[in-house]
Amino acid sequence: MERLAPSAGDGHATDKSVLGDFSGATFEHYGVKSRFYRRDGKFFVETDGPDGKLAEFEIKYTFGVAPLQQYLIEFPDGRLQALSIAWDSRPKDKGGQRWFHLYPNEEVGHDDILHWTKLNQNWNFMCAECHSTGVRKSYDAAKDTFATTWAEISVGCEACHGQGSAHVAWAHGHPGWRPDAKAGDSKGLIVTFDERRNAAWTIDSSTGNATRSAAPVTLRKEVETCGFCHARRATISQDWVPGQWLSDTHVAPPLSRGLYFADGQMEDEVYNYGSFKQSKMFAKGVTCSDCHDPHSAKLKLPGDGVCLQCHAADKYEVAAHSRHEGVDPPLGCPACHMPARTYMVVGPRHDHSLRIPRPDLSVRLGTPNACNVCHADKTAEWAADAVQSWHGPERKGFQHYAEAFHDAWSDRANAATLLAAAASDLGTPGFARAGALAELAASLSASNVGLAKSGLADPDPMVRIGALDMLGSAQAEEIWPLAAPLLSDPVRGVRVRAADLLAVVPPTRQPAADRQAFDRAAQEFVAAQKLNADRPEALLTLGSFYARTGRTAEAEAEYRAALKLAPQFAPASVNLADLYRQSGRDKDSEAVLRTALAASPKDAGLHYALGLALIREKKHTDALSELREAANLAPENERNVCVYAIALDSVGRSPEARQVLAGALGSHPDNSEILTALVQMSQKAGDLPSALQYAERLMRVTPDDQDLKRYVEELRRGTGQ
């Protein structure tokens, strides 16, 4: 294979591929003035380098075409770094033909993880797999170098169809075959994308909607193959095969906080895989090539034509449906059902969950809606009233889990009940059920563990992984009989997650019959992390695995390797400090945390960990200072606030502790940890009415707690109620 030269259809920086202005153009961002110019037929930029000083860098490759083009710079250690100043390739009348910074409102200094020379702008890890074909990253952890290779410089046939040598051999053996000939064998291809073959969509004249002639299969080969690039995911193996579950070689997070809004709309840049798998279209059997031509990357029909393949024009392409008669230009279907969000400053992305507008959810839950994208000067209440006046008070959308995730992310009392309902409803998209199961880990109980058991047998590997996530809070002795069968799951991602989960069970307590399966899955888990040894997150995960399996020295080595890659990566410092604590090395634990805080003084997690370390060393005054800082830096983290209050109470500052907790309760009204602490502190202070008030609130959060019920009855008797 050749040395890697990446591109999304472009390649080496040449007169033909470079779109940006390299005629001496300058661009200034937070005091750093960069200059773009040419010399001896090559392209250069003068900008701030890894040391923060202006230096000259040769542009080796172009990256992307529209709506922006980035430029890659090669370093001696094999790294290719994406410059954060990009060229806006849109027409000038659309705001383009200019240089712009991908973080326009942030000062990104040379010591920032987002600086173009740092880890998060590394092409070899962040971009290569989707923008070239047959990539092998080939990172050498010992040397901290890359020797990345490719089979094809851009996205070629094998990117979707897999290795093509057998197909070439077939073609040589069938010289007279024509593309329009009758379909026959596989033609030597690894996978045949035949989901649309012999399937027809027939429109029901009464509803205007189409029905597929055959029910969709469980494994949707096209969607899983497209997800290889069109999903937010992490690679766990380079042995990807088209047409197989994406989860076999990649970990795609389910509906989760920070990536999606509570109703499943995209929030962060998640691409299309997770969104589309939440859609009614996906559930009914629509696949990517029903709408998109995979070879031209264009829609199969112009305008709303792709939608009208399945939705009758006389029902849907009329003002009675759109309620926007006379609007010029006319609204297309995506305006209401696929609202766009802009990423990378100039790149609009349509949400592929294909949902009906729900401004009523915006009113209740704060989720966005398509109506207010256009009517930004109006309120969500205004939009909700308009929709209700058109369609009545009942909303019949396909996605019915917004409240469950909203309440889970807001610490509401009924979150577990709503999540359980979503997870148990087979009509809920598997992508959302996987997320609901994962969220239930915080509320795992005897009453809902059956959901995990059912999820472990689900045909969708993402749901099986979600069920394993749900068991993450279970006791070690309870996990093995439930999760051990998945050590031999046909999908690698499930096996890897099972091994990670079961690592908490010591080898001496592992059933002999399962030990071989565990060892195989554990080897896959370790290999997945070592594949990504260029990332501190993978080294942290591997170190944690080693720590749980008693391999302390190896755990320490991985944590230190993570910190060598990224000194500001606080989780590695926290884990390393905790490893030292477990070994009785409290002084070393404190030293690690203080070193980390010198690099990241505003990291709440570091202050919290140092506060706990100082408590163990009986340095209570210093500990309180650190815990207070943690609570102030991250007041949304109820654990930080609660521990700070408990620390205050432990040194006799009980009134202040109760005040801190009462304040936190305003943001986390149903948080059981805060309520429990308030019950205990109120009783300790002799304030039984307050203890009863908080205990009754706690009982609404944990209605199955029989001990709490008895305690509440005692308090009621004690207060004469």
Buried (B, 14 or more C-beta within 10 A) or exposed (E): EEEBBBBBBBBBBEEEBBBBBBEEBEBEBEEBEBBBBBEEEEBBBBBBBBEEEEEEBEBBBBBBBBBBBBBBBBBEEBBBBBBBBBBBBBEEEEEBBBBBBBBEEEEBEBEBEBBBBBBBBBBBBBBBBBBBBBBBBBBEEEEBBBBBBBBBBBBBEBBBBBBBEBBEEBEEEBEEEEEEEEEEEEEBBBBBBEBBEEBEBEBEEEEBBBEBEEEBEEBBBBBBBBBBBBBBBBBBBEEBEBBBBBBBBBBBBBBBBEBBBBBBBBBEEBBBBBBBBBBBBBBBBBBBBBBBEEEEEEBEEEEBEBBBBBBBEEBBBEEEBBBEEEEEEBBBBBBBBBBBBEBBBBBEBBBBBBBBBBBBBBBBBEBBBBBBBBBEEEEBEBBBBBBBEEEEEEBEEBBBBBBBBBBBBBBBBBBBBBBBBBBBBEEBBBBBBBBBBBBBBBBBEEEBBEBBEBBBEBEBBBBBBBBBBBBBEBEBEEBBEBBBEBBBBEBBBBBBBBBBBBBBBEEEEBEEEBEEBBEBBBEBBBEBBBBBBBBBBBBBBBBBBBBBBEBBEBBBBBBBBBBEBBBBBBBBBBBBBBBBBEEEBBEBBBBBBBBBBEBBEEBBBBBBBBBBBBBEBEBBEBBBBBBBBBBEBBBEBBBBBBBBBBBBBBEEBBEEBBEBBBBBBEBBBBBBBBBBBBBBBBBEBEBBEBBBBBBBBBBEBBEEBEEBBEBBEEBBEEEEE
